[in-house]
Each structure stands twice: as C-alpha cells, then as structure tokens.
Amino acid sequence: MDRASYLKQLRGKLRRLPAHELDAALAYYEEYFEEAGEENEHQVISQLGSPSHVASQILADFALKDLETSSAKSTKKNMSAIWLIILAILSAPLSLPLLATAIALIFSFGAVIISLIFAIVATVMSIFVGGVVAIISGFLILTEHWPTALLFMGVGLIVTGLGVLLFPVVARVIKKTVVVSVETLGRLFHKMTKKRKKGDF
C-alpha cells in the first residue's frame, strides 16, 4: 500500500465526520507523510497502523472532544457522539474474540442505560398521572362527601406539582447519563485499542 491509497482508504472510513474535521485529519496525515519523505512511506504506514485503526481513533477522539467542548449538550449531539464511538469500536481492526466482547459490552451497556432512563421516566410519569387521577376523583365525589373530595384534590395538586417539578430534573439526569455513557464508551475503546497495540509489539 502506498501513501495515496492509504489516504484514500482513510478518507472513506472518515466520511461520517463533518467536512472541516475530515479535511483537518487528512491534512495532518498528508503533512506527516510529507515530513517523513517519499522514501519512508512504508515505514510511516507501518508505524501508523491500518487506515481502519487510525480512523477508529479519530472518530472516537472527535466524539469525545465534540462532547466536551459543546456548551449546549443537546440530546441529539450526545446520541451522535455515542454512535460515532460505537462506529469507531466496530470499525477498529480488533481480533474476533475482542470484537465479540466489545459488541456484547456495547449491547449490555446500552440495555442498562435504556432501562435506567425508562425506569426514571416511568416513575415521574406515574407520579404525575397519579396526581391527575386524584384530582379527578376529588371532583367526582365532591357532591357526596366534600371533605374527602377536598383531601383528594389537595393531594392530587401536590402530587401533580411534584411531577411537573421533577420533569426538568429528570431531563438533566438523562442528559448526564448519556454524557457519562459516551465518556465510558470512549474510555473502553481506548483501553481496547491500547491492549491491541501492546499485543502487536
């Protein structure tokens, strides 16, 4: 493999990056080849590793950097970062057992995070719905026994208010959970690729 085909493969594997990031990454490696000189192309390729390996590192680093530097960590941006890291792990030239372990870990980790988010959302929704049901029940028995009706409506208003107040807190918890998930996946990826590098030498 020569420099041109190496960079062409690298470009293909980095196509999911934003255009300016893709151009910056390719410019860096083009300069790296130029500084080494044409006679040292094969040595540089050997030092860098395969285009898949380099691309997976770039994708993971970009996802983590983008997450850290973004002041408004939107859910969409967090999910994009997760997908980039998953893509980096899956595109890394790992051995079959290590790749199978990585896939199993990703799915297990994803299942735990989704279950946690679902449980939190379900709890808050049940609090809110319980409050609304209590208010409606109070109105329904207002003509039969007004003290009990007032008690139901009062409790319903308190519980509904609690549910409404919990929504922003839950949103922050979910965002933080996604951010921590991205960082954990990134660390996992770097750990796996470092182990592979040590095994190669």
VOPAGU-2260 file (C-alpha; in pm, 1 decimal, decimal comma):
REM VOPAGU-2260
SITE   aa  ch    i         X         Y         Z
SITE  MET   A    0       0,0       0,0       0,0
SITE  ASP   A    1     133,0     345,8     -88,5
SITE  ARG   A    2      57,1     689,7      54,1
SITE  ALA   A    3    -219,8     773,9    -196,9
SITE  SER   A    4    -416,2     452,0    -140,7
SITE  TYR   A    5    -366,5     479,8     238,3
SITE  LEU   A    6    -509,2     832,8     246,2
SITE  LYS   A    7    -790,3     734,8       9,3
SITE  GLN   A    8    -894,5     448,0     239,2
SITE  LEU   A    9    -866,0     676,4     541,0
SITE  ARG   A   10   -1092,7     934,7     373,9
SITE  GLY   A   11   -1351,7     664,1     301,1
SITE  LYS   A   12   -1352,9     548,3     662,8
SITE  LEU   A   13   -1386,5     905,1     796,1
SITE  ARG   A   14   -1678,0    1003,9     569,7
SITE  ARG   A   15   -1912,0    1038,6     872,1
SITE  LEU   A   16   -1706,4    1325,0    1012,7
SITE  PRO   A   17   -1804,1    1688,0     941,5
SITE  ALA   A   18   -1626,4    1817,8     629,5
SITE  HIS   A   19   -1390,0    2054,2     816,4
SITE  GLU   A   20   -1286,5    1778,3    1061,4
SITE  LEU   A   21   -1232,2    1533,4     775,3
SITE  ASP   A   22   -1015,5    1785,6     585,8
SITE  ALA   A   23    -815,5    1867,5     901,9
SITE  ALA   A   24    -748,6    1499,3     976,8
SITE  LEU   A   25    -639,0    1426,2     619,2
SITE  ALA   A   26    -421,3    1739,5     607,2
SITE  TYR   A   27    -248,2    1624,8     926,9
SITE  TYR   A   28    -165,1    1280,1     785,0
SITE  GLU   A   29     -63,8    1422,3     445,6
SITE  GLU   A   30     180,5    1651,9     626,6
SITE  TYR   A   31     301,2    1355,7     832,7
SITE  PHE   A   32     383,7    1165,4     511,8
SITE  GLU   A   33     549,8    1471,5     356,1
SITE  GLU   A   34     775,6    1528,7     657,2
SITE  ALA   A   35     882,0    1162,3     655,7
SITE  GLY   A   36     970,1    1178,0     285,9
SITE  GLU   A   37     868,3     959,5      -6,4
SITE  GLU   A   38    1139,0     701,9      69,4
SITE  ASN   A   39     990,7     638,1     417,1
SITE  GLU   A   40     626,2     585,4     311,2
SITE  HIS   A   41     617,2     217,5     404,7
SITE  GLN   A   42     779,9     284,4     741,0
SITE  VAL   A   43     520,4     554,9     818,9
SITE  ILE   A   44     233,8     322,1     720,0
SITE  SER   A   45     380,3      53,4     945,5
SITE  GLN   A   46     405,4     299,6    1237,4
SITE  LEU   A   47      53,3     438,1    1191,7
SITE  GLY   A   48    -120,9     103,0    1153,5
SITE  SER   A   49    -404,1      28,3     914,8
SITE  PRO   A   50    -641,2     303,0     789,7
SITE  SER   A   51    -916,8     130,1     991,5
SITE  HIS   A   52    -715,5     163,6    1312,3
SITE  VAL   A   53    -632,1     531,7    1252,2
SITE  ALA   A   54    -992,3     610,7    1150,6
SITE  SER   A   55   -1136,1     443,0    1460,2
SITE  GLN   A   56    -908,3     650,5    1685,5
SITE  ILE   A   57   -1000,7     973,8    1503,8
SITE  LEU   A   58   -1375,4     900,3    1524,5
SITE  ALA   A   59   -1361,7     822,9    1896,2
SITE  ASP   A   60   -1144,4    1127,0    1974,7
SITE  PHE   A   61   -1372,1    1356,0    1772,8
SITE  ALA   A   62   -1683,4    1226,7    1951,9
SITE  LEU   A   63   -1531,7    1288,9    2297,4
SITE  LYS   A   64   -1380,8    1627,8    2203,9
SITE  ASP   A   65   -1708,5    1744,6    2050,0
SITE  LEU   A   66   -1896,0    1640,5    2362,5
SITE  GLU   A   67   -1652,1    1817,3    2598,0
SITE  THR   A   68   -1629,3    2145,9    2402,3
SITE  SER   A   69   -2002,2    2179,7    2335,4
SITE  SER   A   70   -2158,5    2428,0    2579,3
SITE  ALA   A   71   -2515,2    2318,7    2498,7
SITE  LYS   A   72   -2504,3    1942,0    2519,7
SITE  SER   A   73   -2818,3    1858,3    2326,6
SITE  THR   A   74   -2958,5    1506,1    2334,4
SITE  LYS   A   75   -2909,0    1485,0    1956,3
SITE  LYS   A   76   -2538,8    1574,3    1989,0
SITE  ASN   A   77   -2493,9    1321,7    2272,1
SITE  MET   A   78   -2657,5    1045,7    2066,8
SITE  SER   A   79   -2437,9    1136,5    1766,2
SITE  ALA   A   80   -2131,1    1106,1    1988,1
SITE  ILE   A   81   -2244,8     763,0    2112,5
SITE  TRP   A   82   -2297,0     640,6    1755,5
SITE  LEU   A   83   -1955,4     772,0    1648,5
SITE  ILE   A   84   -1783,6     586,2    1933,1
SITE  ILE   A   85   -1980,1     266,7    1860,5
SITE  LEU   A   86   -1881,9     303,2    1493,7
SITE  ALA   A   87   -1519,0     354,5    1597,8
SITE  ILE   A   88   -1524,7      38,6    1811,8
SITE  LEU   A   89   -1688,1    -167,3    1538,1
SITE  SER   A   90   -1455,9     -37,0    1265,2
SITE  ALA   A   91   -1139,7     -87,8    1468,7
SITE  PRO   A   92    -932,1    -381,1    1342,4
SITE  LEU   A   93    -978,8    -589,1    1656,9
SITE  SER   A   94    -939,6    -964,3    1686,4
SITE  LEU   A   95   -1262,8   -1165,7    1662,2
SITE  PRO   A   96   -1288,0   -1250,9    2037,3
SITE  LEU   A   97   -1215,0    -888,6    2133,7
SITE  LEU   A   98   -1467,0    -758,5    1879,2
SITE  ALA   A   99   -1731,8   -1003,4    2008,2
SITE  THR   A  100   -1660,0    -886,3    2364,1
SITE  ALA   A  101   -1685,5    -521,3    2255,7
SITE  ILE   A  102   -2021,8    -580,6    2082,6
SITE  ALA   A  103   -2155,3    -770,4    2386,3
SITE  LEU   A  104   -2041,2    -488,9    2617,5
SITE  ILE   A  105   -2199,8    -222,0    2396,2
SITE  PHE   A  106   -2535,6    -401,3    2389,9
SITE  SER   A  107   -2526,2    -476,7    2764,2
SITE  PHE   A  108   -2428,8    -120,4    2845,5
SITE  GLY   A  109   -2698,3      16,1    2613,9
SITE  ALA   A  110   -2964,5    -209,8    2767,3
SITE  VAL   A  111   -2873,3     -95,4    3119,7
SITE  ILE   A  112   -2879,5     274,8    3024,5
SITE  ILE   A  113   -3210,4     245,4    2834,6
SITE  SER   A  114   -3365,4      52,1    3125,4
SITE  LEU   A  115   -3247,0     315,9    3372,4
SITE  ILE   A  116   -3386,0     601,7    3162,3
SITE  PHE   A  117   -3714,8     415,8    3109,3
SITE  ALA   A  118   -3748,3     349,0    3484,7
SITE  ILE   A  119   -3686,1     715,5    3573,6
SITE  VAL   A  120   -3932,0     844,3    3312,0
SITE  ALA   A  121   -4195,3     584,8    3412,1
SITE  THR   A  122   -4163,8     684,7    3781,2
SITE  VAL   A  123   -4210,6    1055,0    3708,8
SITE  MET   A  124   -4499,5     987,0    3471,5
SITE  SER   A  125   -4672,6     764,5    3728,7
SITE  ILE   A  126   -4638,9    1040,1    3992,7
SITE  PHE   A  127   -4787,9    1296,7    3753,5
SITE  VAL   A  128   -5070,0    1066,4    3635,9
SITE  GLY   A  129   -5144,1     964,2    3997,3
SITE  GLY   A  130   -5186,9    1330,3    4088,9
SITE  VAL   A  131   -5422,8    1395,2    3796,1
SITE  VAL   A  132   -5629,8    1085,5    3886,6
SITE  ALA   A  133   -5655,7    1206,0    4249,1
SITE  ILE   A  134   -5781,8    1549,5    4132,9
SITE  ILE   A  135   -6040,8    1390,8    3902,1
SITE  SER   A  136   -6150,9    1152,8    4181,0
SITE  GLY   A  137   -6193,8    1451,1    4412,6
SITE  PHE   A  138   -6421,6    1625,3    4161,5
SITE  LEU   A  139   -6626,5    1308,6    4114,6
SITE  ILE   A  140   -6704,8    1269,3    4486,1
SITE  LEU   A  141   -6742,2    1641,2    4558,5
SITE  THR   A  142   -7123,1    1621,2    4591,3
SITE  GLU   A  143   -7114,3    1301,5    4800,6
SITE  HIS   A  144   -6856,0    1389,1    5068,1
SITE  TRP   A  145   -6685,2    1724,9    5021,7
SITE  PRO   A  146   -6412,3    1689,5    5292,5
SITE  THR   A  147   -6282,9    1370,9    5128,2
SITE  ALA   A  148   -6313,1    1536,2    4786,8
SITE  LEU   A  149   -6103,6    1833,8    4905,1
SITE  LEU   A  150   -5846,9    1594,5    5052,4
SITE  PHE   A  151   -5822,2    1406,6    4719,3
SITE  MET   A  152   -5794,1    1731,7    4520,8
SITE  GLY   A  153   -5532,9    1876,3    4758,4
SITE  VAL   A  154   -5320,0    1562,5    4749,2
SITE  GLY   A  155   -5368,8    1544,7    4370,5
SITE  LEU   A  156   -5248,4    1903,2    4322,8
SITE  ILE   A  157   -4942,1    1842,6    4542,1
SITE  VAL   A  158   -4850,6    1518,7    4361,5
SITE  THR   A  159   -4913,2    1671,5    4015,1
SITE  GLY   A  160   -4697,2    1971,7    4108,9
SITE  LEU   A  161   -4423,6    1736,4    4226,6
SITE  GLY   A  162   -4441,5    1550,8    3895,7
SITE  VAL   A  163   -4411,8    1878,5    3699,3
SITE  LEU   A  164   -4116,0    1991,4    3913,9
SITE  LEU   A  165   -3939,7    1659,3    3858,4
SITE  PHE   A  166   -3951,5    1682,7    3476,0
SITE  PRO   A  167   -3653,9    1926,6    3441,3
SITE  VAL   A  168   -3454,9    1728,5    3699,9
SITE  VAL   A  169   -3521,7    1405,0    3508,8
SITE  ALA   A  170   -3418,7    1571,7    3180,2
SITE  ARG   A  171   -3086,2    1678,2    3338,9
SITE  VAL   A  172   -3030,8    1329,1    3484,0
SITE  ILE   A  173   -3094,7    1169,0    3143,2
SITE  LYS   A  174   -2855,1    1411,1    2968,6
SITE  LYS   A  175   -2587,5    1347,9    3232,3
SITE  THR   A  176   -2638,5     971,5    3197,5
SITE  VAL   A  177   -2589,7     995,3    2820,2
SITE  VAL   A  178   -2273,7    1208,2    2862,8
SITE  VAL   A  179   -2126,8     961,2    3114,3
SITE  SER   A  180   -2218,8     675,3    2876,1
SITE  VAL   A  181   -2031,6     841,5    2590,2
SITE  GLU   A  182   -1723,8     901,6    2806,3
SITE  THR   A  183   -1731,1     542,7    2935,3
SITE  LEU   A  184   -1758,8     404,2    2580,7
SITE  GLY   A  185   -1468,4     627,0    2477,4
SITE  ARG   A  186   -1250,2     503,0    2764,3
SITE  LEU   A  187   -1347,1     143,2    2683,4
SITE  PHE   A  188   -1247,9     195,8    2320,7
SITE  HIS   A  189    -908,6     347,2    2407,6
SITE  LYS   A  190    -843,0      66,5    2656,2
SITE  MET   A  191    -916,6    -199,3    2393,6
SITE  THR   A  192    -704,9     -35,9    2123,9
SITE  LYS   A  193    -413,1      16,4    2366,7
SITE  LYS   A  194    -426,9    -352,4    2462,9
SITE  ARG   A  195    -423,1    -445,0    2095,2
SITE  LYS   A  196    -125,7    -217,4    2027,3
SITE  LYS   A  197      69,9    -371,1    2316,6
SITE  GLY   A  198     -13,2    -716,2    2181,9
SITE  ASP   A  199     116,1    -619,7    1835,7
SITE  PHE   A  200     462,0    -518,9    1957,1
